[in-house]
Amino acid sequence: MDNSYEGMEIEDDPERTDTEEMEFVSGFDEAFGLNNFLGGKLMRRRQIAAESSSSGQGGTEVNLNLALGGAPSSSSSASAVPEREIPDHDSHNKRPKVHSFSLDWDNQFASASLENDSYDFLGKGYNINQGSFKNEFHYLSPILNDRKSENITDSSNGRDIKEGEVRMDLTDDLLHMVFSFLDHINLCRAAKVCRQWRTASTHEDFWKRLDFENRNISLLQFEDMCRRYPKATQLNLNGTPAIYLLAMKAMSSLRNLEVLIVGKGQLGENFFQDLTGCSKLRSLIVNDATLGNGIQEIPIYHDQLRHLQIVKCRVLRISVRCSQLQTLSLKRSSMAHAALNCPLLLDLDIASCHKLSDAAIRSAAMSCPLLESLDMSNCSSVSDETLREIAHTCVSLHVLNASYCQNLSLESVRLPMLTVLKLHSCEGITSASMTAIAYSYMLEVLELDNCSLLTSVSLDLPRLQNIRLVHCRKLIELNLRSVVLSSIKVSNCPSLQRISITSNSLQKLVLQKQESLTTLALQCQSLHEVDLTDCESLTNSICEVFSDGGGCPMLRSLTLDNCESLTVVSFRSTTLVNLSLAGCRAIISLELNCPFLEHVSLDGCDHLERANFCPVGLQSLNLGICPKLNSLHIEAERMVLLELKGCGVLSEASINCPLLTSLDASFCSQLTDDCLSATTTSCPLIESLILMSCPSVGPDGLSSLRWLQHLISLDLSYTFLTNLQPVYDSCLQLKVLKLQACKYLTDSSLEPLYKNGALPSLCDLDLSYGTLCQSAIEELLACCTHLTHVSLNGCVNMHDLNWDSDAYQLPVPTTDMGLSSDLPNRLLQNLNCVGCLNIKKVTIPSVAKCLHLSSLNLSLSANLKEVDLACYNLCFLNLSNCCSLEILKLDCPKLSSLFLQSCNINEDAVDVAISQCNMLETLDVRFCPKIHPVSMGRLRAACPSLKRIFSSLASM
């Protein structure tokens, strides 16, 4: 690449001093909003540079001017560096080309010692003080590696580079490539770095498009820009002050101008007369302007103009004579007459030209025989006769937008070549208009939004692809036939009752909130998704439409939410994957024969009585929201999760799911032993079985659990069981057993657990709200050392939990020789005794071997008075609402949370208890009447590890 950049000024303007250059730069900074770029420091450096130049004093020149072409004056350069030391610019800047360019700026570039400045590089802020450029960078060129002891002259500012000094330097080719990604704002910023960057940033390749939109640029500044970049091809002066003067200057100076944008001001007649001087002008855009004096005719004559936009302009008459013009927009302008002589015009936009009469519109359009697109929306005066004449003259018309034309009915208009027709809010459009539209056999897009008198649409158009019918309040019937129809938008048509659609391309159909829709006929071979949400009047016959043979052979997703008229739903489909019937409250019978159905939603189907899923591809199913379900049949080879929770009247259930792992039949009060036996036989992989509140399940049903070789969790809470022997015999792998509120179990029911070693894998046992006696509980806790979680909440027969007594002593194991061995450790991790009203004392000494106990919950034990714990790994202790608590002894070095809410314990007891808890972080003493808020400091002193103390604001 030639370093001189042909066609661009690099040498100084002999008639421009440095002071004048900085004045230009300051003004251009203001035009681009860059006054605050480097703050006051940059302005002070400019002043210093100007003073140095004017006084002729020697020294190193500091040049941070934003000169978009040209360099500092030769006099100042000469005073800074002797002539013999000025190197050849071209030879020094010609570095080896970099073929692999890294964008890791922090590691590749070098910065001079600018300790207090921030630069915006490539649009990204880099602060040198913050380390973005660190303290030094590396050269891209290896030249300096062999000249460590020599002074090298910096070509960018003409001064010597001392030994060890680093600088930023890039090849011109590389700079040109990098700067090609910058906009004008960042090019100006880059020009401030050094002379080389300034020279590269002013290349005309970057300034062919001059955009001064809404910029406060003066005529002097603009003239200088035109002089510097006479080859600019695009110019935007929209919103600039004095647009008329700037535009006139641009047309006289920029002979290569192809695109001109002006607006937000007044343009005199001379502007349009001088347009002929811009021979290369191809596009002119005038926006929101007053043309001439507002009462005269404005002529626009140009032989090369291709695109013209006169938008939102104030003018009385306009005459356009452009032999090559292809697109013309007069949108929202106020002219009453438009004379057009544009024989090649293809696109005409006169939307919202309210003052144009019917005759003026007719004259303008008919003068363009090649017209292909016409937008006359919001031209209320246009009539059918005018449109008929336009159609006769403009035989190539393809696109017509006649929206908001109240007088149009189209009944006598024929537009055979039309492909796009938009008729929004045309009150004259009725069902009779459809006959005329049917003649447009090339039609592809039809929009009929807000046609309030339209009652019926029946079209058979072979090329129709897109149709819109929104807010057609009187529309009753829609009949569409088109093999390529791919998009239908029907919304808020409250009277629509019948729809018939035939298409081979339609893939998605959304007809939400069509409250009156009763009949839907579809022949859509490619339809995948249908949404009929809130179509309240749809009847059971809709099921035939979406079953096999109903006209939608590829249907995969069907949404019928809130279709409240559906009562008996039956689908037989080999393609359906997703089905939603949420909110269909009237459904009483559901039959699905859909082998590939993966998702079904029945939320709100609370009147469903019979359900048949045979076969389906579901992996999970929740029928707990159907409380009236009494008959259920399921065949699902892939199902793993089934929830029947709350189906209180379910008496007949056939479940054939060979991969089922979890079954929740909670509160299925009518579930019998026979049903349970059949289920366990057909679903042998069940791992979790919940039979809570299933009072009809007896020993025969429990005996059938032997077929479940993988059963690990069993919930028999709230049942009337008296004998657990079938469980012990059948569930050898059981790990979790819940027996909450099984009040008919005798004290000997659990003896096989702690005497005979039944259920050896059991680790979680829940006996809450039971009636077991104290001795049975004591033996269970003493002998079942393998339990990790035990819940005894609400056990009224449970008294003191004193593990220091003989009742809780671990059995002493013996060796083969009859010698005793070490006592085993208990595996208990979590013990819950919430609401045990008869407990008065809890003692767990270290000899109890509760080395794994981490959580103990004794809350709501109202009579508990004394707690003495020596548990090494205890982390959580809850004694809230133990209102009788007086003594608390803790030897728990790992305790982190202690809850004493609403306890009568005094401050001294708490102080002593927590003093041994070196890892305690949370203490809750709210509503403790004997602990005052002022004592929080004392508690923190007793336990320095405390991070959170919850206390009441005032003592009770």
Rosetta blueprint (number, residue, H / E / L):
1 M L
2 D L
3 N L
4 S L
5 Y L
6 E L
7 G L
8 M L
9 E L
10 I L
11 E L
12 D L
13 D L
14 P L
15 E L
16 R L
17 T L
18 D H
19 T H
20 E H
21 E H
22 M H
23 E H
24 F H
25 V H
26 S H
27 G H
28 F H
29 D H
30 E H
31 A H
32 F H
33 G L
34 L L
35 N L
36 N L
37 F L
38 L L
39 G H
40 G H
41 K H
42 L H
43 M H
44 R H
45 R H
46 R H
47 Q H
48 I H
49 A H
50 A H
51 E H
52 S H
53 S H
54 S H
55 S H
56 G L
57 Q L
58 G L
59 G L
60 T L
61 E L
62 V L
63 N L
64 L L
65 N L
66 L L
67 A L
68 L L
69 G L
70 G L
71 A L
72 P L
73 S L
74 S H
75 S H
76 S H
77 S H
78 A H
79 S H
80 A H
81 V L
82 P L
83 E H
84 R H
85 E H
86 I L
87 P L
88 D L
89 H H
90 D H
91 S H
92 H H
93 N H
94 K L
95 R L
96 P L
97 K L
98 V L
99 H L
100 S L
101 F L
102 S L
103 L L
104 D L
105 W H
106 D H
107 N H
108 Q H
109 F L
110 A L
111 S L
112 A L
113 S L
114 L L
115 E L
116 N L
117 D L
118 S E
119 Y E
120 D E
121 F E
122 L L
123 G L
124 K E
125 G E
126 Y E
127 N E
128 I L
129 N L
130 Q L
131 G L
132 S L
133 F L
134 K L
135 N L
136 E L
137 F L
138 H L
139 Y L
140 L L
141 S L
142 P L
143 I H
144 L H
145 N H
146 D H
147 R L
148 K L
149 S L
150 E L
151 N L
152 I E
153 T E
154 D E
155 S L
156 S L
157 N L
158 G L
159 R E
160 D E
161 I E
162 K L
163 E L
164 G L
165 E L
166 V L
167 R L
168 M L
169 D L
170 L L
171 T L
172 D H
173 D H
174 L H
175 L H
176 H H
177 M H
178 V H
179 F H
180 S L
181 F L
182 L L
183 D L
184 H H
185 I H
186 N H
187 L H
188 C H
189 R H
190 A H
191 A L
192 K L
193 V L
194 C L
195 R H
196 Q H
197 W H
198 R H
199 T H
200 A H
201 S H
202 T L
203 H L
204 E H
205 D H
206 F H
207 W L
208 K L
209 R E
210 L E
211 D E
212 F L
213 E L
214 N L
215 R L
216 N L
217 I L
218 S L
219 L H
220 L H
221 Q H
222 F H
223 E H
224 D H
225 M H
226 C H
227 R H
228 R H
229 Y L
230 P L
231 K L
232 A L
233 T L
234 Q E
235 L E
236 N E
237 L L
238 N L
239 G L
240 T L
241 P L
242 A L
243 I H
244 Y H
245 L H
246 L H
247 A H
248 M H
249 K H
250 A H
251 M H
252 S H
253 S H
254 L L
255 R L
256 N L
257 L L
258 E L
259 V E
260 L E
261 I E
262 V E
263 G E
264 K E
265 G E
266 Q E
267 L E
268 G L
269 E H
270 N H
271 F H
272 F H
273 Q H
274 D H
275 L H
276 T H
277 G H
278 C L
279 S L
280 K L
281 L L
282 R L
283 S E
284 L E
285 I E
286 V E
287 N E
288 D E
289 A E
290 T E
291 L E
292 G L
293 N L
294 G L
295 I L
296 Q L
297 E E
298 I E
299 P E
300 I E
301 Y E
302 H L
303 D L
304 Q L
305 L L
306 R L
307 H E
308 L E
309 Q E
310 I E
311 V E
312 K L
313 C L
314 R E
315 V L
316 L L
317 R E
318 I E
319 S E
320 V E
321 R E
322 C L
323 S L
324 Q L
325 L L
326 Q L
327 T E
328 L E
329 S E
330 L L
331 K L
332 R L
333 S L
334 S L
335 M L
336 A L
337 H E
338 A E
339 A E
340 L E
341 N E
342 C L
343 P L
344 L L
345 L L
346 L L
347 D E
348 L E
349 D E
350 I L
351 A L
352 S L
353 C L
354 H L
355 K L
356 L L
357 S L
358 D H
359 A H
360 A H
361 I H
362 R H
363 S H
364 A H
365 A H
366 M H
367 S L
368 C L
369 P L
370 L L
371 L L
372 E L
373 S E
374 L E
375 D E
376 M L
377 S L
378 N L
379 C L
380 S L
381 S L
382 V L
383 S L
384 D H
385 E H
386 T H
387 L H
388 R H
389 E H
390 I H
391 A H
392 H H
393 T H
394 C L
395 V L
396 S L
397 L L
398 H L
399 V E
400 L E
401 N E
402 A L
403 S L
404 Y L
405 C L
406 Q L
407 N L
408 L L
409 S L
410 L L
411 E L
412 S L
413 V L
414 R L
415 L L
416 P L
417 M L
418 L L
419 T L
420 V E
421 L E
422 K E
423 L L
424 H L
425 S L
426 C L
427 E L
428 G L
429 I L
430 T L
431 S L
432 A L
433 S H
434 M H
435 T H
436 A H
437 I H
438 A L
439 Y L
440 S L
441 Y L
442 M L
443 L L
444 E L
445 V E
446 L E
447 E E
448 L L
449 D L
450 N L
451 C L
452 S L
453 L L
454 L L
455 T L
456 S E
457 V E
458 S E
459 L E
460 D E
461 L L
462 P L
463 R L
464 L L
465 Q L
466 N E
467 I E
468 R E
469 L E
470 V E
471 H L
472 C L
473 R L
474 K L
475 L L
476 I L
477 E E
478 L E
479 N E
480 L E
481 R E
482 S L
483 V L
484 V L
485 L L
486 S L
487 S E
488 I E
489 K E
490 V E
491 S E
492 N L
493 C L
494 P L
495 S L
496 L L
497 Q L
498 R E
499 I E
500 S E
501 I E
502 T E
503 S E
504 N L
505 S L
506 L L
507 Q L
508 K E
509 L E
510 V E
511 L L
512 Q L
513 K L
514 Q L
515 E L
516 S L
517 L L
518 T L
519 T E
520 L E
521 A E
522 L E
523 Q E
524 C E
525 Q L
526 S L
527 L L
528 H L
529 E E
530 V E
531 D E
532 L L
533 T L
534 D L
535 C L
536 E L
537 S L
538 L L
539 T L
540 N L
541 S L
542 I H
543 C H
544 E H
545 V H
546 F L
547 S L
548 D L
549 G L
550 G L
551 G L
552 C L
553 P L
554 M L
555 L L
556 R L
557 S E
558 L E
559 T E
560 L L
561 D L
562 N L
563 C L
564 E L
565 S L
566 L L
567 T L
568 V E
569 V E
570 S E
571 F E
572 R E
573 S L
574 T L
575 T L
576 L L
577 V L
578 N E
579 L E
580 S E
581 L L
582 A L
583 G L
584 C L
585 R L
586 A L
587 I L
588 I L
589 S E
590 L E
591 E E
592 L E
593 N E
594 C E
595 P L
596 F L
597 L L
598 E L
599 H E
600 V E
601 S E
602 L L
603 D L
604 G L
605 C L
606 D L
607 H L
608 L L
609 E L
610 R E
611 A E
612 N E
613 F E
614 C E
615 P E
616 V E
617 G L
618 L L
619 Q L
620 S E
621 L E
622 N E
623 L L
624 G L
625 I L
626 C L
627 P L
628 K L
629 L L
630 N L
631 S E
632 L E
633 H E
634 I E
635 E E
636 A L
637 E L
638 R L
639 M L
640 V L
641 L E
642 L E
643 E E
644 L L
645 K L
646 G L
647 C L
648 G L
649 V L
650 L L
651 S L
652 E E
653 A E
654 S E
655 I E
656 N E
657 C L
658 P L
659 L L
660 L L
661 T L
662 S E
663 L E
664 D E
665 A L
666 S L
667 F L
668 C L
669 S L
670 Q L
671 L L
672 T L
673 D H
674 D H
675 C H
676 L H
677 S H
678 A H
679 T H
680 T H
681 T H
682 S H
683 C L
684 P L
685 L L
686 I L
687 E L
688 S E
689 L E
690 I E
691 L L
692 M L
693 S L
694 C L
695 P L
696 S L
697 V L
698 G L
699 P H
700 D H
701 G H
702 L H
703 S H
704 S H
705 L H
706 R H
707 W H
708 L L
709 Q L
710 H L
711 L L
712 I L
713 S E
714 L E
715 D E
716 L L
717 S L
718 Y L
719 T L
720 F L
721 L L
722 T L
723 N L
724 L L
725 Q H
726 P H
727 V H
728 Y H
729 D H
730 S H
731 C L
732 L L
733 Q L
734 L L
735 K L
736 V E
737 L E
738 K E
739 L L
740 Q L
741 A L
742 C L
743 K L
744 Y L
745 L L
746 T L
747 D L
748 S L
749 S L
750 L L
751 E H
752 P H
753 L H
754 Y H
755 K L
756 N L
757 G L
758 A L
759 L L
760 P L
761 S L
762 L L
763 C L
764 D E
765 L E
766 D E
767 L L
768 S L
769 Y L
770 G L
771 T L
772 L L
773 C L
774 Q H
775 S H
776 A H
777 I H
778 E H
779 E H
780 L H
781 L H
782 A H
783 C H
784 C L
785 T L
786 H L
787 L L
788 T L
789 H E
790 V E
791 S E
792 L L
793 N L
794 G L
795 C L
796 V L
797 N L
798 M L
799 H L
800 D L
801 L E
802 N E
803 W L
804 D L
805 S L
806 D H
807 A H
808 Y H
809 Q L
810 L L
811 P L
812 V L
813 P L
814 T E
815 T L
816 D L
817 M L
818 G L
819 L L
820 S E
821 S L
822 D L
823 L L
824 P L
825 N L
826 R L
827 L L
828 L L
829 Q L
830 N E
831 L E
832 N E
833 C L
834 V L
835 G L
836 C L
837 L L
838 N L
839 I L
840 K L
841 K E
842 V E
843 T E
844 I E
845 P L
846 S H
847 V H
848 A H
849 K L
850 C L
851 L L
852 H L
853 L L
854 S L
855 S E
856 L E
857 N E
858 L L
859 S L
860 L L
861 S L
862 A L
863 N L
864 L L
865 K L
866 E E
867 V E
868 D E
869 L E
870 A L
871 C L
872 Y L
873 N L
874 L L
875 C L
876 F E
877 L E
878 N E
879 L L
880 S L
881 N L
882 C L
883 C L
884 S L
885 L L
886 E L
887 I E
888 L E
889 K E
890 L E
891 D L
892 C L
893 P L
894 K L
895 L L
896 S L
897 S E
898 L E
899 F E
900 L L
901 Q L
902 S L
903 C L
904 N L
905 I L
906 N L
907 E H
908 D H
909 A H
910 V H
911 D H
912 V H
913 A H
914 I H
915 S L
916 Q L
917 C L
918 N L
919 M L
920 L L
921 E L
922 T E
923 L E
924 D E
925 V L
926 R L
927 F L
928 C L
929 P L
930 K L
931 I L
932 H L
933 P H
934 V H
935 S H
936 M H
937 G H
938 R H
939 L H
940 R H
941 A H
942 A H
943 C L
944 P L
945 S L
946 L L
947 K L
948 R E
949 I E
950 F E
951 S L
952 S L
953 L L
954 A L
955 S L
956 M L
